[in-house]
C-alpha cells in the first residue's frame, strides 16, 4: 500500500509500505479524508528534519476488525482522535484520562496512508454527517478541551487569541457554553476570517496590527479584562494573554510550540517567553496547557454538526487530491485563496 512521507521544507513523497493488520482491540481503516492541521504545517516548515509519516485529522471507512472489538462493523464511517489514554497510569486510574502521562506513547501521526490500524478506543462513528464535516471532529476535540480548561460558562467573557480552525471552533463552543462576550484577537492576515468568527458567535474581532490588543480588550470589557483567554496562536502572545485577564482569570495555551521535553534550567528553549510572575501572583491568575487530550465529547460534536451548529462548508473550504498533498500544505501555510481548513482525499493513485 502507499503512504505519504513528509520532510521540511514542504516536501512530500509517496512510498510503498506494508499493509497493517488489526490486532486485538484494533480496527483496520481505509482513510477517506484527512484534514491538514497547524501541526502538519509546523512539521512541513521546519520540524520534519528527516522523512516521517504524518496526518492525524481522520475520517475513514472500517474495512476490518480485530478480536475483542465491539460496536463497529465493516462499512462503518468513523472519525479518530489523535491518541488514546493508556488506562493504567496514575491519571487514568484516578479517572482523569485527559491527564494520561503516557499520552505521547499512543500519539498517532501517520494517517496519510491507504490503510491504518488503530485502537478501537480512539474511534467514533460519524453518525451519517458528511465526511467533510467529520474532518472537524478531531480539532473540535481540542476546542472542547480548551473551553473546559478555561471554565467557560454562563456570563463568561472570553478572548480567543488566534482565529485558526481550532480557535474558530472554540468561538462556537464558547457560545454554546453560554459565554456572554467573546472577543477574537488576530492579525491583519486574519481579517478575512472575522466575519465567519462573528457568524460563529464572536461579539468583537480585533487585530493586533491596528494597535495594542490588551488595551482593546480592556476597553471592550470596561477596564476589567476577561474571565479567560484561550490562546491557539504563538508563544509570543502568552504575556499579552495574561494581561488581558481580570482578577482570578485563566489563560489556556495550546498554540505553537516546537519542544515538548523538559527544558534545561537557564537555557531558553523554543517555548521560552518573558512572563511577569508578579502580575500572576497579585491577580490570582492561572496559566494552563492543553495538548492532545482524549475527548469523550466527540460524539456530541458529531451531533452538533448534524444539528447545523457549525457551518462546516465555510470552515473546511478547500479539498485536494492525495497527489496534490504537497500543494495542499503550501496552500494552508500561505492561506491561498482564503483557505481556512483544507481536507485531502486519500486513496487515489499516486
N, C-alpha and C positions, 0 to 999 in steps of 0.2 A: 504494500500500500504506500501512498505518498503522504509525506508530512512536510510542513513548512519549517524552515530554519531561518533565524534572524542573526545578523551581525551588523554592528554600527559601522558607519552611519547609513542607515536605511537601505540595507541590502537584504534581499530575501532569496533563498534557494529552496527548491522542492527536491526532496530526496526519497529514495525507497527505504522503508524501514519495515521491520517485522510487524505483522498484524497482531495486536494483543488478543489474549483470551481472557474472558472474565473468570476470576477466581471466586471462592465462596464470598457471598455478600456483595458481589460486584455485578454491574451491568455493562454490556457492550453497547456503545452508542455510535451512530453514524451522524457526525456533526452536519447540521444543515446551514445554520447561520452562526457566525461568531462576531461579536462586536469588538471594536477597537477601543481600548481604554488608554487613559493618560499614562498608565504604567507601561503599556506597549510603546508609546512614543518616547518615554524616557529611555527605555532599553534600546530602541532603534536609534535614538540620537547619540548615545554615548556609552551606556552601561553594558551593552552586549559586546564584550571585548572579543569573544570567540563565538562561533556558531552555536546557537542554542534553540531549542523548541520554545514556542510561545503561544499565547492565546488563552483567554480564560472566561470570556463572556459568551456562554454556550447555549445554543438551542439545538436539540438533536432528536433523532429517532432511535428508540430502543430496538436493537437488532439481535440481542442475545442476553440471557440472564444466567448468572451463576447459581450455585446452590445457596439455599437459605435466603433467597430474595423474595419478598412479599410485596404485593401492591403494584407491581409493574409487569407488563407483558410485552412481547414483541409487537411493534407497531405504535406503541405509545410515543407521544411527543413530550419531551421533558426539557427543563432548564436545569442548570447545575450552578452551584456556587463554587467559590474558589478553593475552599478547604473544608474539612470535617473536624469536629472535636475528637480528640483521641479516645475519651471515655474513661481514662484511668489516672490522669494526673490529679493533683490536689484540686485545681479549679473545677474539673469535670466531676470529680467525686462529691464535691460540695454543691453540684447543680449549677455551676456558673460556666457554661460551655463557652461563652464569649471570652473567658479568661483562661482558656486552654493553653498551657505552657508549651505544648508540643505542636502548636499550630503550623510552624514552619515545616515540620516533617510531612504534613499532609497537603501542603500547598501544591495546586495543580496549575501549571502554566504551559500546557502542551496541547491545547485543544484545536489548533490549526492542523488537522490531520483527517484522513478519511475514516478512521476508526479510533476510538479511545475506550479503555476500560476504566470505570470509575466506581468508587464506593457508593453503594446504594444510599447511604446517609446524606449525600450532598445533592441528591436528585429529587426534583418535584415535577409532577405533571403540570403542563401549562393550561390545562382545562379549556382547551379549544380557542384560546386567544390567538390572534395572528402571530406567526413566527417573528415578524418584525417588532411587534410589541413585546414578545417574550425576551428579546435581546436586552430589554431594560431591567429584567428581574435581578440579575447579579449586581449591577450598580445600584439598583433600588435598595438592595440589602444594606449597602453602605449608607445610603440616605436614611434608612430606618435607624441604623446604629448610631449615627452622629446625632440624630434627633433624640434618641433615647439617652445618650450620654449628656446631652445638653439640657435634659429635663424640660423639654418644650411642652407646654400645656396651655390651658385656657388662660387668656390675658397675658401671655408671654410676649415680650418684644425681643426680636432676634435680628442679628445681622448674619448674612451668609456671604463670606468673602470668597470670590472665585466662582463665577457662573459657568463652570464647565458642566458636563452632563450630570455628574453626581450632585453638584451644587444646585442645579436647576431642579433635579428630582427632590432635593432636600427642601426647596421652597414649597413644593406642593405638599410634601409630607408634613411640614410645619403648619401649613394652612389647615390640613385635615386634623391635626392635633389641637387646633384651636388658637394658634398664635394670633395675637391682635395686630401686631406691627411686624412686618417682615421687610428688612432693608437689604438689598443686594448691593454688594460692593465689587466693582470690577475695574477694568481699564478702558481706554478708548477703543481698543480692539474688541471689547465685549459689547459695545454699544448696540450692535445689530441684534443682540440677544435680549436686550432689555424688555422689548415688547412681549416676547414669549415669557420672560420671567414674571411680568405683570399679569399675563394670562394665567400663569400657574399660581398666582397668589401674592406676589410681591406688592407691597404698598408704596415702595420707593426704590429707585435704582440710581446709584451714584458712581461716577468714575473718578478714580484717584488722580487721573490726569487733569481733571478740572479743579483740583485743589486738595486740601488736607482732608482725607476721608474720615479721620477721627472727629474733626470739627463738624463735618457734615452730619455724622451720626449723632453727635451731641445736640446739634441744632434740631434734628428731627425728633429727638426724644426729650426736648425741654431741658437739656443740660444734664439729664440723669445718666444717659447711656442705656445699653440694652441688657436684658437679663442673661443673654447667652449669645456667643458668636460661634458659628460653625465655619471653620476655615478649611477650604478644599483647594487652596492656592499654593503659595510658596512659603518656605520657612521665613523669608524676609518680612512677611506680613504678620508674623505672630505678635510682635510687640505692639503694632497698631491694634490688633485684635484685643489684646489685654486692655489697652487704653480706651477702647470703645465700651467697655463693660461698666455697668453700675455696681454699686456696693454689693458684694456677695455673688458676683457674676461668674459664669462658666465659659471657658474657651475650649472648644474641641477642635483638635488639629488632625487632619488626615490628608494633608497635601503632599507637596513634593518633598521627597526625602530619598537620598541615594544610599544611605547606610543601612542600619538595622542592627549591627552588632553593638556591644557595649563600648562607648567611646573611651579613649585613653585620657585620663585626667591631665589637664593642662595642654592638650592638643586639640585644636579646633578641627572637627570633622565637618562633613557636608551639611549637617543639621545644626551647626552652632550659630546662634544669633544672640545679640545683646538683649537681655531682659532685666527690667528694673524690679528686683525682688521686693524692694521696699513698698512699691505700689501694690504688689500682690499681697504682701503681709498686712498692710494697713486697710486694705479694702476687701479682705477675706475672699480673694479670687481663687479660682481653681483652673488649672490647665490640664486637660485630659487628652489622651491619644486614642485614635481608632484605627485599627488595621485588620482587614481580612477576617472579620468576626463571623462565625456561624450565625445564621439569622433564620429563626423559625417563623418569621413573618412573611417569607416569600410566597406562601400560598395566599396570604392576604393581598400581597402585591399583585398576584395574578387576578384576584377578584376585583381589585381596584382598577386594573387595566380593562377587565371585561366590562366594568361599570362606566367606562369612559372618563375616569378621573384624571387620566394623563393623556395629553394629545401626542400619542406615540409617533404619528407620522411626521410631526413637526420636530420631534426630538431625534428620532432615527431618520434623518432626512437625506441619507446617501447610502447607496448599496453598490458593492463592487463584486466582480467575478473573482474567483480564487486566484486565477492567473494574474490579476491586477493588484495583488496584495501589497506589493511594494508601492504602487501609486496610491493605494488607499491610505497607507501610513503617511505618506507625504501630504496627501490632501487634508488629513486630520491635523497634522503638525502645522501646516501652513494656512489652515482654515480656508481652503479653496472653496469658492462658490457658496460660502456661508454654511459649510458643513458644521453641524452640532455633534452628532454621533454618526459614525459610519458602521455598517454591518457588511460582512464579507460572506458570500455564498461559497460553501465548501463542497468539493466533490467533483467539480468539472475537470476535464482533462487538462493537465499542465505538463 
